Amino acid sequence: MELGRPDVEIEVRWVETDEEAVRLGFVGSPTFRWQGRDLLPPGPGEPAGLACRVYRRRDGRVSPLPDPDDLREAVASALAQ
């Protein structure tokens, strides 16, 4: 892994129903979590459910993926705690 933590395992989890999404507080795909906490929390009022997630990149563009630097910083911060 780029952050130098080969001991950290990445797990892909499929959320397949709206009921499961609500139970997990899942606001769309992709979501990146560490120990149950969303690394890039959604804005207030984002409903849980099966949907495509929208991220805002550092340059202001809207994207289906987070800005790589935002994700890298969020992961590094989570691993440092």
mmCIF file of the C-alpha atoms, coordinates in Angstrom:
data_MODEL
# 
_entry.id   MODEL 
# 
loop_
_atom_site.group_PDB 
_atom_site.id 
_atom_site.type_symbol 
_atom_site.label_atom_id 
_atom_site.label_alt_id 
_atom_site.label_comp_id 
_atom_site.label_asym_id 
_atom_site.label_entity_id 
_atom_site.label_seq_id 
_atom_site.pdbx_PDB_ins_code 
_atom_site.Cartn_x 
_atom_site.Cartn_y 
_atom_site.Cartn_z 
_atom_site.occupancy 
_atom_site.B_iso_or_equiv 
_atom_site.pdbx_formal_charge 
_atom_site.auth_seq_id 
_atom_site.auth_comp_id 
_atom_site.auth_asym_id 
_atom_site.auth_atom_id 
_atom_site.pdbx_PDB_model_num 
ATOM 1  C CA . MET A 1 1  ? 0.000   0.000  0.000   1.00 0.00 ? 1  MET A CA 1 
ATOM 2  C CA . GLU A 1 2  ? 1.182   3.471  -0.814  1.00 0.00 ? 2  GLU A CA 1 
ATOM 3  C CA . LEU A 1 3  ? 0.992   4.574  2.847   1.00 0.00 ? 3  LEU A CA 1 
ATOM 4  C CA . GLY A 1 4  ? 3.415   1.875  3.955   1.00 0.00 ? 4  GLY A CA 1 
ATOM 5  C CA . ARG A 1 5  ? 0.981   -0.250 5.978   1.00 0.00 ? 5  ARG A CA 1 
ATOM 6  C CA . PRO A 1 6  ? 0.991   -3.745 4.455   1.00 0.00 ? 6  PRO A CA 1 
ATOM 7  C CA . ASP A 1 7  ? -0.510  -4.989 7.743   1.00 0.00 ? 7  ASP A CA 1 
ATOM 8  C CA . VAL A 1 8  ? -3.810  -3.217 7.031   1.00 0.00 ? 8  VAL A CA 1 
ATOM 9  C CA . GLU A 1 9  ? -6.295  -5.398 5.185   1.00 0.00 ? 9  GLU A CA 1 
ATOM 10 C CA . ILE A 1 10 ? -8.804  -3.911 2.777   1.00 0.00 ? 10 ILE A CA 1 
ATOM 11 C CA . GLU A 1 11 ? -12.232 -5.503 2.685   1.00 0.00 ? 11 GLU A CA 1 
ATOM 12 C CA . VAL A 1 12 ? -14.837 -4.972 0.007   1.00 0.00 ? 12 VAL A CA 1 
ATOM 13 C CA . ARG A 1 13 ? -18.373 -5.219 1.323   1.00 0.00 ? 13 ARG A CA 1 
ATOM 14 C CA . TRP A 1 14 ? -21.451 -5.425 -0.864  1.00 0.00 ? 14 TRP A CA 1 
ATOM 15 C CA . VAL A 1 15 ? -24.601 -3.663 0.338   1.00 0.00 ? 15 VAL A CA 1 
ATOM 16 C CA . GLU A 1 16 ? -27.452 -5.217 -1.564  1.00 0.00 ? 16 GLU A CA 1 
ATOM 17 C CA . THR A 1 17 ? -30.732 -3.891 -0.153  1.00 0.00 ? 17 THR A CA 1 
ATOM 18 C CA . ASP A 1 18 ? -32.108 -0.547 0.945   1.00 0.00 ? 18 ASP A CA 1 
ATOM 19 C CA . GLU A 1 19 ? -32.849 -2.070 4.356   1.00 0.00 ? 19 GLU A CA 1 
ATOM 20 C CA . GLU A 1 20 ? -29.204 -3.085 4.776   1.00 0.00 ? 20 GLU A CA 1 
ATOM 21 C CA . ALA A 1 21 ? -28.072 0.367  3.605   1.00 0.00 ? 21 ALA A CA 1 
ATOM 22 C CA . VAL A 1 22 ? -30.274 2.079  6.193   1.00 0.00 ? 22 VAL A CA 1 
ATOM 23 C CA . ARG A 1 23 ? -29.110 -0.274 8.961   1.00 0.00 ? 23 ARG A CA 1 
ATOM 24 C CA . LEU A 1 24 ? -25.460 0.441  8.118   1.00 0.00 ? 24 LEU A CA 1 
ATOM 25 C CA . GLY A 1 25 ? -25.923 4.169  7.504   1.00 0.00 ? 25 GLY A CA 1 
ATOM 26 C CA . PHE A 1 26 ? -24.615 3.566  3.984   1.00 0.00 ? 26 PHE A CA 1 
ATOM 27 C CA . VAL A 1 27 ? -25.087 6.670  1.817   1.00 0.00 ? 27 VAL A CA 1 
ATOM 28 C CA . GLY A 1 28 ? -23.859 5.301  -1.489  1.00 0.00 ? 28 GLY A CA 1 
ATOM 29 C CA . SER A 1 29 ? -21.078 3.655  -3.366  1.00 0.00 ? 29 SER A CA 1 
ATOM 30 C CA . PRO A 1 30 ? -18.222 3.934  -3.035  1.00 0.00 ? 30 PRO A CA 1 
ATOM 31 C CA . THR A 1 31 ? -17.953 4.537  0.692   1.00 0.00 ? 31 THR A CA 1 
ATOM 32 C CA . PHE A 1 32 ? -14.623 4.234  2.496   1.00 0.00 ? 32 PHE A CA 1 
ATOM 33 C CA . ARG A 1 33 ? -14.736 3.303  6.183   1.00 0.00 ? 33 ARG A CA 1 
ATOM 34 C CA . TRP A 1 34 ? -12.210 2.647  8.889   1.00 0.00 ? 34 TRP A CA 1 
ATOM 35 C CA . GLN A 1 35 ? -13.429 0.885  12.033  1.00 0.00 ? 35 GLN A CA 1 
ATOM 36 C CA . GLY A 1 36 ? -17.015 1.696  11.077  1.00 0.00 ? 36 GLY A CA 1 
ATOM 37 C CA . ARG A 1 37 ? -16.418 5.437  10.556  1.00 0.00 ? 37 ARG A CA 1 
ATOM 38 C CA . ASP A 1 38 ? -16.908 7.042  7.149   1.00 0.00 ? 38 ASP A CA 1 
ATOM 39 C CA . LEU A 1 39 ? -13.519 8.470  6.180   1.00 0.00 ? 39 LEU A CA 1 
ATOM 40 C CA . LEU A 1 40 ? -15.106 11.134 3.969   1.00 0.00 ? 40 LEU A CA 1 
ATOM 41 C CA . PRO A 1 41 ? -18.406 11.869 5.723   1.00 0.00 ? 41 PRO A CA 1 
ATOM 42 C CA . PRO A 1 42 ? -21.318 12.975 3.565   1.00 0.00 ? 42 PRO A CA 1 
ATOM 43 C CA . GLY A 1 43 ? -22.955 16.333 3.938   1.00 0.00 ? 43 GLY A CA 1 
ATOM 44 C CA . PRO A 1 44 ? -25.825 16.811 6.367   1.00 0.00 ? 44 PRO A CA 1 
ATOM 45 C CA . GLY A 1 45 ? -29.091 15.281 5.319   1.00 0.00 ? 45 GLY A CA 1 
ATOM 46 C CA . GLU A 1 46 ? -27.619 12.701 2.937   1.00 0.00 ? 46 GLU A CA 1 
ATOM 47 C CA . PRO A 1 47 ? -30.096 9.809  3.073   1.00 0.00 ? 47 PRO A CA 1 
ATOM 48 C CA . ALA A 1 48 ? -28.964 6.231  3.540   1.00 0.00 ? 48 ALA A CA 1 
ATOM 49 C CA . GLY A 1 49 ? -29.731 3.924  0.647   1.00 0.00 ? 49 GLY A CA 1 
ATOM 50 C CA . LEU A 1 50 ? -28.483 2.249  -2.470  1.00 0.00 ? 50 LEU A CA 1 
ATOM 51 C CA . ALA A 1 51 ? -27.171 5.008  -4.684  1.00 0.00 ? 51 ALA A CA 1 
ATOM 52 C CA . CYS A 1 52 ? -24.092 6.241  -6.444  1.00 0.00 ? 52 CYS A CA 1 
ATOM 53 C CA . ARG A 1 53 ? -22.157 8.535  -4.184  1.00 0.00 ? 53 ARG A CA 1 
ATOM 54 C CA . VAL A 1 54 ? -21.018 11.939 -5.397  1.00 0.00 ? 54 VAL A CA 1 
ATOM 55 C CA . TYR A 1 55 ? -17.806 13.558 -4.211  1.00 0.00 ? 55 TYR A CA 1 
ATOM 56 C CA . ARG A 1 56 ? -16.461 17.043 -4.790  1.00 0.00 ? 56 ARG A CA 1 
ATOM 57 C CA . ARG A 1 57 ? -12.841 17.084 -5.904  1.00 0.00 ? 57 ARG A CA 1 
ATOM 58 C CA . ARG A 1 58 ? -10.350 19.692 -4.705  1.00 0.00 ? 58 ARG A CA 1 
ATOM 59 C CA . ASP A 1 59 ? -10.580 21.478 -8.033  1.00 0.00 ? 59 ASP A CA 1 
ATOM 60 C CA . GLY A 1 60 ? -14.364 21.816 -7.605  1.00 0.00 ? 60 GLY A CA 1 
ATOM 61 C CA . ARG A 1 61 ? -15.391 19.090 -10.041 1.00 0.00 ? 61 ARG A CA 1 
ATOM 62 C CA . VAL A 1 62 ? -18.089 16.610 -9.088  1.00 0.00 ? 62 VAL A CA 1 
ATOM 63 C CA . SER A 1 63 ? -16.948 12.999 -9.304  1.00 0.00 ? 63 SER A CA 1 
ATOM 64 C CA . PRO A 1 64 ? -18.103 9.453  -8.503  1.00 0.00 ? 64 PRO A CA 1 
ATOM 65 C CA . LEU A 1 65 ? -14.765 9.010  -6.686  1.00 0.00 ? 65 LEU A CA 1 
ATOM 66 C CA . PRO A 1 66 ? -13.182 11.171 -4.007  1.00 0.00 ? 66 PRO A CA 1 
ATOM 67 C CA . ASP A 1 67 ? -10.153 13.269 -4.724  1.00 0.00 ? 67 ASP A CA 1 
ATOM 68 C CA . PRO A 1 68 ? -7.184  10.892 -4.303  1.00 0.00 ? 68 PRO A CA 1 
ATOM 69 C CA . ASP A 1 69 ? -5.413  13.373 -2.014  1.00 0.00 ? 69 ASP A CA 1 
ATOM 70 C CA . ASP A 1 70 ? -8.504  13.670 0.224   1.00 0.00 ? 70 ASP A CA 1 
ATOM 71 C CA . LEU A 1 71 ? -8.771  9.893  0.511   1.00 0.00 ? 71 LEU A CA 1 
ATOM 72 C CA . ARG A 1 72 ? -5.026  9.487  1.109   1.00 0.00 ? 72 ARG A CA 1 
ATOM 73 C CA . GLU A 1 73 ? -5.117  12.100 3.899   1.00 0.00 ? 73 GLU A CA 1 
ATOM 74 C CA . ALA A 1 74 ? -8.226  10.568 5.477   1.00 0.00 ? 74 ALA A CA 1 
ATOM 75 C CA . VAL A 1 75 ? -6.669  7.088  5.500   1.00 0.00 ? 75 VAL A CA 1 
ATOM 76 C CA . ALA A 1 76 ? -3.365  8.370  6.892   1.00 0.00 ? 76 ALA A CA 1 
ATOM 77 C CA . SER A 1 77 ? -5.207  10.276 9.631   1.00 0.00 ? 77 SER A CA 1 
ATOM 78 C CA . ALA A 1 78 ? -7.325  7.235  10.562  1.00 0.00 ? 78 ALA A CA 1 
ATOM 79 C CA . LEU A 1 79 ? -4.281  4.970  10.714  1.00 0.00 ? 79 LEU A CA 1 
ATOM 80 C CA . ALA A 1 80 ? -2.403  7.457  12.907  1.00 0.00 ? 80 ALA A CA 1 
ATOM 81 C CA . GLN A 1 81 ? -5.078  7.358  15.620  1.00 0.00 ? 81 GLN A CA 1 
# 
